[in-house]
Every structure is written in C-alpha cells, then in structure tokens.
Amino acid sequence: MLRNTAWTETFGGVARTASEDWGMVQSLRVFYLHGPEVEQALLAI
C-alpha cells in the first residue's frame, strides 16, 4: 500500500503524498486537491 499509492485516488484527486517512518507504523499522508489532508497509519507486521 505504501509502494503503490494509486488507491488513494479513490477518494479524490491527489496533489501529493508524503511517507513517514515510525518504526512498526508507517504513515502515508495524502494531500487532496480540493479537500482535506488525510493521514493513513499502516502497521508493518
């Protein structure tokens, strides 16, 4: 889900994305063109 972020476009046009590494949790921050900034937290197992 972090390598291929095409799924984020399901919720609207994406301006940009940013990844953050928090150890066991990986965060994908999505900035939408005409909407909010959404952070998805993914647990690495």
mmCIF entry with sequence, helices, sheets and N, C-alpha, C, O atoms, coordinates in Angstrom:
data_MODEL
# 
_entry.id   MODEL 
# 
_entity.id                         1 
_entity.type                       polymer 
_entity.pdbx_number_of_molecules   1 
# 
_entity_poly.entity_id                      1 
_entity_poly.type                           'polypeptide(L)' 
_entity_poly.nstd_linkage                   no 
_entity_poly.nstd_monomer                   no 
_entity_poly.pdbx_seq_one_letter_code       MLRNTAWTETFGGVARTASEDWGMVQSLRVFYLHGPEVEQALLAI 
_entity_poly.pdbx_seq_one_letter_code_can   MLRNTAWTETFGGVARTASEDWGMVQSLRVFYLHGPEVEQALLAI 
_entity_poly.pdbx_strand_id                 A 
# 
loop_
_entity_poly_seq.entity_id 
_entity_poly_seq.num 
_entity_poly_seq.mon_id 
_entity_poly_seq.hetero 
1 1  MET n 
1 2  LEU n 
1 3  ARG n 
1 4  ASN n 
1 5  THR n 
1 6  ALA n 
1 7  TRP n 
1 8  THR n 
1 9  GLU n 
1 10 THR n 
1 11 PHE n 
1 12 GLY n 
1 13 GLY n 
1 14 VAL n 
1 15 ALA n 
1 16 ARG n 
1 17 THR n 
1 18 ALA n 
1 19 SER n 
1 20 GLU n 
1 21 ASP n 
1 22 TRP n 
1 23 GLY n 
1 24 MET n 
1 25 VAL n 
1 26 GLN n 
1 27 SER n 
1 28 LEU n 
1 29 ARG n 
1 30 VAL n 
1 31 PHE n 
1 32 TYR n 
1 33 LEU n 
1 34 HIS n 
1 35 GLY n 
1 36 PRO n 
1 37 GLU n 
1 38 VAL n 
1 39 GLU n 
1 40 GLN n 
1 41 ALA n 
1 42 LEU n 
1 43 LEU n 
1 44 ALA n 
1 45 ILE n 
# 
_struct_asym.id          A 
_struct_asym.entity_id   1 
# 
_struct_conf.conf_type_id            HELX_P 
_struct_conf.id                      HELX_P1 
_struct_conf.pdbx_PDB_helix_id       AA1 
_struct_conf.beg_label_comp_id       THR 
_struct_conf.beg_label_asym_id       A 
_struct_conf.beg_label_seq_id        5 
_struct_conf.pdbx_beg_PDB_ins_code   ? 
_struct_conf.end_label_comp_id       PHE 
_struct_conf.end_label_asym_id       A 
_struct_conf.end_label_seq_id        11 
_struct_conf.pdbx_end_PDB_ins_code   ? 
_struct_conf.beg_auth_comp_id        THR 
_struct_conf.beg_auth_asym_id        A 
_struct_conf.beg_auth_seq_id         5 
_struct_conf.end_auth_comp_id        PHE 
_struct_conf.end_auth_asym_id        A 
_struct_conf.end_auth_seq_id         11 
_struct_conf.pdbx_PDB_helix_class    5 
_struct_conf.details                 ? 
_struct_conf.pdbx_PDB_helix_length   7 
# 
_struct_conf_type.id          HELX_P 
_struct_conf_type.criteria    ? 
_struct_conf_type.reference   ? 
# 
_struct_sheet.id               AA1 
_struct_sheet.type             ? 
_struct_sheet.number_strands   3 
_struct_sheet.details          ? 
# 
loop_
_struct_sheet_order.sheet_id 
_struct_sheet_order.range_id_1 
_struct_sheet_order.range_id_2 
_struct_sheet_order.offset 
_struct_sheet_order.sense 
AA1 1 2 ? anti-parallel 
AA1 2 3 ? anti-parallel 
# 
loop_
_struct_sheet_range.sheet_id 
_struct_sheet_range.id 
_struct_sheet_range.beg_label_comp_id 
_struct_sheet_range.beg_label_asym_id 
_struct_sheet_range.beg_label_seq_id 
_struct_sheet_range.pdbx_beg_PDB_ins_code 
_struct_sheet_range.end_label_comp_id 
_struct_sheet_range.end_label_asym_id 
_struct_sheet_range.end_label_seq_id 
_struct_sheet_range.pdbx_end_PDB_ins_code 
_struct_sheet_range.beg_auth_comp_id 
_struct_sheet_range.beg_auth_asym_id 
_struct_sheet_range.beg_auth_seq_id 
_struct_sheet_range.end_auth_comp_id 
_struct_sheet_range.end_auth_asym_id 
_struct_sheet_range.end_auth_seq_id 
AA1 1 VAL A 14 ? TRP A 22 ? VAL A 14 TRP A 22 
AA1 2 VAL A 25 ? TYR A 32 ? VAL A 25 TYR A 32 
AA1 3 GLU A 37 ? LEU A 43 ? GLU A 37 LEU A 43 
# 
loop_
_atom_site.group_PDB 
_atom_site.id 
_atom_site.type_symbol 
_atom_site.label_atom_id 
_atom_site.label_alt_id 
_atom_site.label_comp_id 
_atom_site.label_asym_id 
_atom_site.label_entity_id 
_atom_site.label_seq_id 
_atom_site.pdbx_PDB_ins_code 
_atom_site.Cartn_x 
_atom_site.Cartn_y 
_atom_site.Cartn_z 
_atom_site.occupancy 
_atom_site.B_iso_or_equiv 
_atom_site.pdbx_formal_charge 
_atom_site.auth_seq_id 
_atom_site.auth_comp_id 
_atom_site.auth_asym_id 
_atom_site.auth_atom_id 
_atom_site.pdbx_PDB_model_num 
ATOM 1   N N  . MET A 1 1  ? 0.819   -1.193 0.000  1.00 0.00 ? 1  MET A N  1 
ATOM 2   C CA . MET A 1 1  ? 0.000   0.000  0.000  1.00 0.00 ? 1  MET A CA 1 
ATOM 3   C C  . MET A 1 1  ? 0.866   1.262  0.000  1.00 0.00 ? 1  MET A C  1 
ATOM 4   O O  . MET A 1 1  ? 0.429   2.319  -0.455 1.00 0.00 ? 1  MET A O  1 
ATOM 5   N N  . LEU A 1 2  ? 2.075   1.149  0.503  1.00 0.00 ? 2  LEU A N  1 
ATOM 6   C CA . LEU A 1 2  ? 2.956   2.311  0.510  1.00 0.00 ? 2  LEU A CA 1 
ATOM 7   C C  . LEU A 1 2  ? 3.714   2.471  -0.804 1.00 0.00 ? 2  LEU A C  1 
ATOM 8   O O  . LEU A 1 2  ? 4.049   3.589  -1.193 1.00 0.00 ? 2  LEU A O  1 
ATOM 9   N N  . ARG A 1 3  ? 3.980   1.387  -1.474 1.00 0.00 ? 3  ARG A N  1 
ATOM 10  C CA . ARG A 1 3  ? 4.713   1.445  -2.748 1.00 0.00 ? 3  ARG A CA 1 
ATOM 11  C C  . ARG A 1 3  ? 3.829   1.909  -3.887 1.00 0.00 ? 3  ARG A C  1 
ATOM 12  O O  . ARG A 1 3  ? 4.245   2.725  -4.710 1.00 0.00 ? 3  ARG A O  1 
ATOM 13  N N  . ASN A 1 4  ? 2.613   1.393  -3.939 1.00 0.00 ? 4  ASN A N  1 
ATOM 14  C CA . ASN A 1 4  ? 1.665   1.772  -4.984 1.00 0.00 ? 4  ASN A CA 1 
ATOM 15  C C  . ASN A 1 4  ? 0.507   2.521  -4.327 1.00 0.00 ? 4  ASN A C  1 
ATOM 16  O O  . ASN A 1 4  ? -0.391  1.906  -3.751 1.00 0.00 ? 4  ASN A O  1 
ATOM 17  N N  . THR A 1 5  ? 0.532   3.830  -4.413 1.00 0.00 ? 5  THR A N  1 
ATOM 18  C CA . THR A 1 5  ? -0.469  4.663  -3.729 1.00 0.00 ? 5  THR A CA 1 
ATOM 19  C C  . THR A 1 5  ? -1.648  5.034  -4.620 1.00 0.00 ? 5  THR A C  1 
ATOM 20  O O  . THR A 1 5  ? -2.397  5.956  -4.296 1.00 0.00 ? 5  THR A O  1 
ATOM 21  N N  . ALA A 1 6  ? -1.825  4.330  -5.736 1.00 0.00 ? 6  ALA A N  1 
ATOM 22  C CA . ALA A 1 6  ? -2.938  4.635  -6.646 1.00 0.00 ? 6  ALA A CA 1 
ATOM 23  C C  . ALA A 1 6  ? -4.289  4.521  -5.942 1.00 0.00 ? 6  ALA A C  1 
ATOM 24  O O  . ALA A 1 6  ? -5.241  5.191  -6.343 1.00 0.00 ? 6  ALA A O  1 
ATOM 25  N N  . TRP A 1 7  ? -4.396  3.694  -4.909 1.00 0.00 ? 7  TRP A N  1 
ATOM 26  C CA . TRP A 1 7  ? -5.656  3.508  -4.185 1.00 0.00 ? 7  TRP A CA 1 
ATOM 27  C C  . TRP A 1 7  ? -6.130  4.797  -3.524 1.00 0.00 ? 7  TRP A C  1 
ATOM 28  O O  . TRP A 1 7  ? -7.322  4.952  -3.261 1.00 0.00 ? 7  TRP A O  1 
ATOM 29  N N  . THR A 1 8  ? -5.208  5.728  -3.251 1.00 0.00 ? 8  THR A N  1 
ATOM 30  C CA . THR A 1 8  ? -5.592  6.978  -2.605 1.00 0.00 ? 8  THR A CA 1 
ATOM 31  C C  . THR A 1 8  ? -6.479  7.840  -3.506 1.00 0.00 ? 8  THR A C  1 
ATOM 32  O O  . THR A 1 8  ? -7.230  8.679  -3.007 1.00 0.00 ? 8  THR A O  1 
ATOM 33  N N  . GLU A 1 9  ? -6.404  7.645  -4.816 1.00 0.00 ? 9  GLU A N  1 
ATOM 34  C CA . GLU A 1 9  ? -7.200  8.416  -5.766 1.00 0.00 ? 9  GLU A CA 1 
ATOM 35  C C  . GLU A 1 9  ? -8.676  8.021  -5.746 1.00 0.00 ? 9  GLU A C  1 
ATOM 36  O O  . GLU A 1 9  ? -9.510  8.691  -6.354 1.00 0.00 ? 9  GLU A O  1 
ATOM 37  N N  . THR A 1 10 ? -8.992  6.938  -5.049 1.00 0.00 ? 10 THR A N  1 
ATOM 38  C CA . THR A 1 10 ? -10.387 6.514  -4.891 1.00 0.00 ? 10 THR A CA 1 
ATOM 39  C C  . THR A 1 10 ? -11.195 7.600  -4.192 1.00 0.00 ? 10 THR A C  1 
ATOM 40  O O  . THR A 1 10 ? -12.398 7.725  -4.422 1.00 0.00 ? 10 THR A O  1 
ATOM 41  N N  . PHE A 1 11 ? -10.547 8.378  -3.348 1.00 0.00 ? 11 PHE A N  1 
ATOM 42  C CA . PHE A 1 11 ? -11.223 9.365  -2.518 1.00 0.00 ? 11 PHE A CA 1 
ATOM 43  C C  . PHE A 1 11 ? -11.166 10.775 -3.093 1.00 0.00 ? 11 PHE A C  1 
ATOM 44  O O  . PHE A 1 11 ? -11.714 11.701 -2.496 1.00 0.00 ? 11 PHE A O  1 
ATOM 45  N N  . GLY A 1 12 ? -10.510 10.959 -4.245 1.00 0.00 ? 12 GLY A N  1 
ATOM 46  C CA . GLY A 1 12 ? -10.424 12.267 -4.884 1.00 0.00 ? 12 GLY A CA 1 
ATOM 47  C C  . GLY A 1 12 ? -9.062  12.479 -5.508 1.00 0.00 ? 12 GLY A C  1 
ATOM 48  O O  . GLY A 1 12 ? -8.168  11.644 -5.373 1.00 0.00 ? 12 GLY A O  1 
ATOM 49  N N  . GLY A 1 13 ? -8.909  13.609 -6.197 1.00 0.00 ? 13 GLY A N  1 
ATOM 50  C CA . GLY A 1 13 ? -7.638  13.930 -6.836 1.00 0.00 ? 13 GLY A CA 1 
ATOM 51  C C  . GLY A 1 13 ? -6.561  14.202 -5.801 1.00 0.00 ? 13 GLY A C  1 
ATOM 52  O O  . GLY A 1 13 ? -6.786  14.917 -4.824 1.00 0.00 ? 13 GLY A O  1 
ATOM 53  N N  . VAL A 1 14 ? -5.404  13.632 -6.023 1.00 0.00 ? 14 VAL A N  1 
ATOM 54  C CA . VAL A 1 14 ? -4.300  13.750 -5.066 1.00 0.00 ? 14 VAL A CA 1 
ATOM 55  C C  . VAL A 1 14 ? -3.302  14.794 -5.552 1.00 0.00 ? 14 VAL A C  1 
ATOM 56  O O  . VAL A 1 14 ? -2.811  14.715 -6.678 1.00 0.00 ? 14 VAL A O  1 
ATOM 57  N N  . ALA A 1 15 ? -3.004  15.773 -4.698 1.00 0.00 ? 15 ALA A N  1 
ATOM 58  C CA . ALA A 1 15 ? -1.996  16.783 -5.014 1.00 0.00 ? 15 ALA A CA 1 
ATOM 59  C C  . ALA A 1 15 ? -0.599  16.219 -4.769 1.00 0.00 ? 15 ALA A C  1 
ATOM 60  O O  . ALA A 1 15 ? 0.298   16.374 -5.597 1.00 0.00 ? 15 ALA A O  1 
ATOM 61  N N  . ARG A 1 16 ? -0.427  15.562 -3.617 1.00 0.00 ? 16 ARG A N  1 
ATOM 62  C CA . ARG A 1 16 ? 0.863   14.935 -3.294 1.00 0.00 ? 16 ARG A CA 1 
ATOM 63  C C  . ARG A 1 16 ? 0.690   13.999 -2.108 1.00 0.00 ? 16 ARG A C  1 
ATOM 64  O O  . ARG A 1 16 ? -0.318  14.044 -1.402 1.00 0.00 ? 16 ARG A O  1 
ATOM 65  N N  . THR A 1 17 ? 1.691   13.150 -1.902 1.00 0.00 ? 17 THR A N  1 
ATOM 66  C CA . THR A 1 17 ? 1.717   12.259 -0.747 1.00 0.00 ? 17 THR A CA 1 
ATOM 67  C C  . THR A 1 17 ? 3.066   12.391 -0.052 1.00 0.00 ? 17 THR A C  1 
ATOM 68  O O  . THR A 1 17 ? 4.051   12.811 -0.658 1.00 0.00 ? 17 THR A O  1 
ATOM 69  N N  . ALA A 1 18 ? 3.096   12.029 1.216  1.00 0.00 ? 18 ALA A N  1 
ATOM 70  C CA . ALA A 1 18 ? 4.338   12.035 1.988  1.00 0.00 ? 18 ALA A CA 1 
ATOM 71  C C  . ALA A 1 18 ? 4.335   10.823 2.907  1.00 0.00 ? 18 ALA A C  1 
ATOM 72  O O  . ALA A 1 18 ? 3.330   10.534 3.556  1.00 0.00 ? 18 ALA A O  1 
ATOM 73  N N  . SER A 1 19 ? 5.451   10.119 2.962  1.00 0.00 ? 19 SER A N  1 
ATOM 74  C CA . SER A 1 19 ? 5.586   8.946  3.823  1.00 0.00 ? 19 SER A CA 1 
ATOM 75  C C  . SER A 1 19 ? 6.393   9.299  5.059  1.00 0.00 ? 19 SER A C  1 
ATOM 76  O O  . SER A 1 19 ? 7.321   10.105 5.003  1.00 0.00 ? 19 SER A O  1 
ATOM 77  N N  . GLU A 1 20 ? 6.024   8.680  6.181  1.00 0.00 ? 20 GLU A N  1 
ATOM 78  C CA . GLU A 1 20 ? 6.755   8.867  7.434  1.00 0.00 ? 20 GLU A CA 1 
ATOM 79  C C  . GLU A 1 20 ? 6.995   7.500  8.066  1.00 0.00 ? 20 GLU A C  1 
ATOM 80  O O  . GLU A 1 20 ? 6.106   6.648  8.079  1.00 0.00 ? 20 GLU A O  1 
ATOM 81  N N  . ASP A 1 21 ? 8.189   7.301  8.582  1.00 0.00 ? 21 ASP A N  1 
ATOM 82  C CA . ASP A 1 21 ? 8.572   6.032  9.196  1.00 0.00 ? 21 ASP A CA 1 
ATOM 83  C C  . ASP A 1 21 ? 8.584   6.190  10.708 1.00 0.00 ? 21 ASP A C  1 
ATOM 84  O O  . ASP A 1 21 ? 9.378   6.953  11.258 1.00 0.00 ? 21 ASP A O  1 
ATOM 85  N N  . TRP A 1 22 ? 7.693   5.459  11.377 1.00 0.00 ? 22 TRP A N  1 
ATOM 86  C CA . TRP A 1 22 ? 7.593   5.479  12.840 1.00 0.00 ? 22 TRP A CA 1 
ATOM 87  C C  . TRP A 1 22 ? 7.891   4.097  13.413 1.00 0.00 ? 22 TRP A C  1 
ATOM 88  O O  . TRP A 1 22 ? 7.266   3.682  14.390 1.00 0.00 ? 22 TRP A O  1 
ATOM 89  N N  . GLY A 1 23 ? 8.835   3.387  12.815 1.00 0.00 ? 23 GLY A N  1 
ATOM 90  C CA . GLY A 1 23 ? 9.187   2.045  13.289 1.00 0.00 ? 23 GLY A CA 1 
ATOM 91  C C  . GLY A 1 23 ? 8.181   1.019  12.786 1.00 0.00 ? 23 GLY A C  1 
ATOM 92  O O  . GLY A 1 23 ? 8.109   0.753  11.586 1.00 0.00 ? 23 GLY A O  1 
ATOM 93  N N  . MET A 1 24 ? 7.407   0.445  13.696 1.00 0.00 ? 24 MET A N  1 
ATOM 94  C CA . MET A 1 24 ? 6.404   -0.560 13.319 1.00 0.00 ? 24 MET A CA 1 
ATOM 95  C C  . MET A 1 24 ? 5.220   0.052  12.572 1.00 0.00 ? 24 MET A C  1 
ATOM 96  O O  . MET A 1 24 ? 4.470   -0.663 11.908 1.00 0.00 ? 24 MET A O  1 
ATOM 97  N N  . VAL A 1 25 ? 5.053   1.343  12.675 1.00 0.00 ? 25 VAL A N  1 
ATOM 98  C CA . VAL A 1 25 ? 3.945   2.026  11.996 1.00 0.00 ? 25 VAL A CA 1 
ATOM 99  C C  . VAL A 1 25 ? 4.512   2.903  10.883 1.00 0.00 ? 25 VAL A C  1 
ATOM 100 O O  . VAL A 1 25 ? 5.422   3.704  11.100 1.00 0.00 ? 25 VAL A O  1 
ATOM 101 N N  . GLN A 1 26 ? 3.961   2.734  9.709  1.00 0.00 ? 26 GLN A N  1 
ATOM 102 C CA . GLN A 1 26 ? 4.311   3.569  8.567  1.00 0.00 ? 26 GLN A CA 1 
ATOM 103 C C  . GLN A 1 26 ? 3.119   4.481  8.293  1.00 0.00 ? 26 GLN A C  1 
ATOM 104 O O  . GLN A 1 26 ? 1.973   4.030  8.300  1.00 0.00 ? 26 GLN A O  1 
ATOM 105 N N  . SER A 1 27 ? 3.384   5.737  8.057  1.00 0.00 ? 27 SER A N  1 
ATOM 106 C CA . SER A 1 27 ? 2.320   6.707  7.848  1.00 0.00 ? 27 SER A CA 1 
ATOM 107 C C  . SER A 1 27 ? 2.366   7.210  6.411  1.00 0.00 ? 27 SER A C  1 
ATOM 108 O O  . SER A 1 27 ? 3.436   7.509  5.881  1.00 0.00 ? 27 SER A O  1 
ATOM 109 N N  . LEU A 1 28 ? 1.208   7.300  5.791  1.00 0.00 ? 28 LEU A N  1 
ATOM 110 C CA . LEU A 1 28 ? 1.089   7.882  4.461  1.00 0.00 ? 28 LEU A CA 1 
ATOM 111 C C  . LEU A 1 28 ? 0.156   9.079  4.583  1.00 0.00 ? 28 LEU A C  1 
ATOM 112 O O  . LEU A 1 28 ? -1.033  8.929  4.867  1.00 0.00 ? 28 LEU A O  1 
ATOM 113 N N  . ARG A 1 29 ? 0.704   10.256 4.368  1.00 0.00 ? 29 ARG A N  1 
ATOM 114 C CA . ARG A 1 29 ? -0.083  11.488 4.447  1.00 0.00 ? 29 ARG A CA 1 
ATOM 115 C C  . ARG A 1 29 ? -0.467  11.868 3.020  1.00 0.00 ? 29 ARG A C  1 
ATOM 116 O O  . ARG A 1 29 ? 0.394   11.987 2.149  1.00 0.00 ? 29 ARG A O  1 
ATOM 117 N N  . VAL A 1 30 ? -1.768  12.056 2.789  1.00 0.00 ? 30 VAL A N  1 
ATOM 118 C CA . VAL A 1 30 ? -2.282  12.357 1.459  1.00 0.00 ? 30 VAL A CA 1 
ATOM 119 C C  . VAL A 1 30 ? -2.897  13.752 1.459  1.00 0.00 ? 30 VAL A C  1 
ATOM 120 O O  . VAL A 1 30 ? -3.760  14.065 2.279  1.00 0.00 ? 30 VAL A O  1 
ATOM 121 N N  . PHE A 1 31 ? -2.440  14.579 0.529  1.00 0.00 ? 31 PHE A N  1 
ATOM 122 C CA . PHE A 1 31 ? -2.960  15.929 0.375  1.00 0.00 ? 31 PHE A CA 1 
ATOM 123 C C  . PHE A 1 31 ? -3.851  15.935 -0.866 1.00 0.00 ? 31 PHE A C  1 
ATOM 124 O O  . PHE A 1 31 ? -3.368  15.771 -1.986 1.00 0.00 ? 31 PHE A O  1 
ATOM 125 N N  . TYR A 1 32 ? -5.142  16.125 -0.662 1.00 0.00 ? 32 TYR A N  1 
ATOM 126 C CA . TYR A 1 32 ? -6.096  16.094 -1.768 1.00 0.00 ? 32 TYR A CA 1 
ATOM 127 C C  . TYR A 1 32 ? -6.236  17.473 -2.405 1.00 0.00 ? 32 TYR A C  1 
ATOM 128 O O  . TYR A 1 32 ? -6.082  18.491 -1.731 1.00 0.00 ? 32 TYR A O  1 
ATOM 129 N N  . LEU A 1 33 ? -6.527  17.502 -3.696 1.00 0.00 ? 33 LEU A N  1 
ATOM 130 C CA . LEU A 1 33 ? -6.625  18.744 -4.452 1.00 0.00 ? 33 LEU A CA 1 
ATOM 131 C C  . LEU A 1 33 ? -7.668  19.697 -3.885 1.00 0.00 ? 33 LEU A C  1 
ATOM 132 O O  . LEU A 1 33 ? -7.381  20.873 -3.658 1.00 0.00 ? 33 LEU A O  1 
ATOM 133 N N  . HIS A 1 34 ? -8.866  19.199 -3.657 1.00 0.00 ? 34 HIS A N  1 
ATOM 134 C CA . HIS A 1 34 ? -9.975  20.057 -3.228 1.00 0.00 ? 34 HIS A CA 1 
ATOM 135 C C  . HIS A 1 34 ? -10.552 19.588 -1.903 1.00 0.00 ? 34 HIS A C  1 
ATOM 136 O O  . HIS A 1 34 ? -11.769 19.589 -1.718 1.00 0.00 ? 34 HIS A O  1 
ATOM 137 N N  . GLY A 1 35 ? -9.706  19.198 -1.001 1.00 0.00 ? 35 GLY A N  1 
ATOM 138 C CA . GLY A 1 35 ? -10.227 18.671 0.242  1.00 0.00 ? 35 GLY A CA 1 
ATOM 139 C C  . GLY A 1 35 ? -9.189  18.620 1.327  1.00 0.00 ? 35 GLY A C  1 
ATOM 140 O O  . GLY A 1 35 ? -8.231  19.394 1.332  1.00 0.00 ? 35 GLY A O  1 
ATOM 141 N N  . PRO A 1 36 ? -9.384  17.712 2.235  1.00 0.00 ? 36 PRO A N  1 
ATOM 142 C CA . PRO A 1 36 ? -8.537  17.659 3.432  1.00 0.00 ? 36 PRO A CA 1 
ATOM 143 C C  . PRO A 1 36 ? -7.189  16.974 3.197  1.00 0.00 ? 36 PRO A C  1 
ATOM 144 O O  . PRO A 1 36 ? -6.912  16.419 2.134  1.00 0.00 ? 36 PRO A O  1 
ATOM 145 N N  . GLU A 1 37 ? -6.392  17.043 4.215  1.00 0.00 ? 37 GLU A N  1 
ATOM 146 C CA . GLU A 1 37 ? -5.166  16.258 4.324  1.00 0.00 ? 37 GLU A CA 1 
ATOM 147 C C  . GLU A 1 37 ? -5.520  15.061 5.187  1.00 0.00 ? 37 GLU A C  1 
ATOM 148 O O  . GLU A 1 37 ? -6.065  15.225 6.279  1.00 0.00 ? 37 GLU A O  1 
ATOM 149 N N  . VAL A 1 38 ? -5.219  13.860 4.713  1.00 0.00 ? 38 VAL A N  1 
ATOM 150 C CA . VAL A 1 38 ? -5.595  12.638 5.440  1.00 0.00 ? 38 VAL A CA 1 
ATOM 151 C C  . VAL A 1 38 ? -4.332  11.834 5.704  1.00 0.00 ? 38 VAL A C  1 
ATOM 152 O O  . VAL A 1 38 ? -3.496  11.660 4.818  1.00 0.00 ? 38 VAL A O  1 
ATOM 153 N N  . GLU A 1 39 ? -4.202  11.342 6.942  1.00 0.00 ? 39 GLU A N  1 
ATOM 154 C CA . GLU A 1 39 ? -3.080  10.508 7.311  1.00 0.00 ? 39 GLU A CA 1 
ATOM 155 C C  . GLU A 1 39 ? -3.545  9.083  7.523  1.00 0.00 ? 39 GLU A C  1 
ATOM 156 O O  . GLU A 1 39 ? -4.429  8.829  8.342  1.00 0.00 ? 39 GLU A O  1 
ATOM 157 N N  . GLN A 1 40 ? -2.954  8.152  6.791  1.00 0.00 ? 40 GLN A N  1 
ATOM 158 C CA . GLN A 1 40 ? -3.241  6.731  6.929  1.00 0.00 ? 40 GLN A CA 1 
ATOM 159 C C  . GLN A 1 40 ? -2.084  6.099  7.687  1.00 0.00 ? 40 GLN A C  1 
ATOM 160 O O  . GLN A 1 40 ? -0.938  6.211  7.251  1.00 0.00 ? 40 GLN A O  1 
ATOM 161 N N  . ALA A 1 41 ? -2.343  5.451  8.788  1.00 0.00 ? 41 ALA A N  1 
ATOM 162 C CA . ALA A 1 41 ? -1.314  4.755  9.556  1.00 0.00 ? 41 ALA A CA 1 
ATOM 163 C C  . ALA A 1 41 ? -1.406  3.266  9.258  1.00 0.00 ? 41 ALA A C  1 
ATOM 164 O O  . ALA A 1 41 ? -2.466  2.663  9.422  1.00 0.00 ? 41 ALA A O  1 
ATOM 165 N N  . LEU A 1 42 ? -0.308  2.674  8.826  1.00 0.00 ? 42 LEU A N  1 
ATOM 166 C CA . LEU A 1 42 ? -0.261  1.260  8.441  1.00 0.00 ? 42 LEU A CA 1 
ATOM 167 C C  . LEU A 1 42 ? 0.722   0.525  9.334  1.00 0.00 ? 42 LEU A C  1 
ATOM 168 O O  . LEU A 1 42 ? 1.880   0.926  9.444  1.00 0.00 ? 42 LEU A O  1 
ATOM 169 N N  . LEU A 1 43 ? 0.283   -0.520 9.957  1.00 0.00 ? 43 LEU A N  1 
ATOM 170 C CA . LEU A 1 43 ? 1.116   -1.321 10.843 1.00 0.00 ? 43 LEU A CA 1 
ATOM 171 C C  . LEU A 1 43 ? 1.920   -2.315 10.015 1.00 0.00 ? 43 LEU A C  1 
ATOM 172 O O  . LEU A 1 43 ? 1.352   -3.085 9.241  1.00 0.00 ? 43 LEU A O  1 
ATOM 173 N N  . ALA A 1 44 ? 3.223   -2.299 10.176 1.00 0.00 ? 44 ALA A N  1 
ATOM 174 C CA . ALA A 1 44 ? 4.103   -3.221 9.470  1.00 0.00 ? 44 ALA A CA 1 
ATOM 175 C C  . ALA A 1 44 ? 4.230   -4.498 10.297 1.00 0.00 ? 44 ALA A C  1 
ATOM 176 O O  . ALA A 1 44 ? 4.817   -4.479 11.379 1.00 0.00 ? 44 ALA A O  1 
ATOM 177 N N  . ILE A 1 45 ? 3.685   -5.604 9.795  1.00 0.00 ? 45 ILE A N  1 
ATOM 178 C CA . ILE A 1 45 ? 3.777   -6.868 10.511 1.00 0.00 ? 45 ILE A CA 1 
ATOM 179 C C  . ILE A 1 45 ? 4.494   -7.904 9.681  1.00 0.00 ? 45 ILE A C  1 
ATOM 180 O O  . ILE A 1 45 ? 4.667   -9.039 10.125 1.00 0.00 ? 45 ILE A O  1 
# 
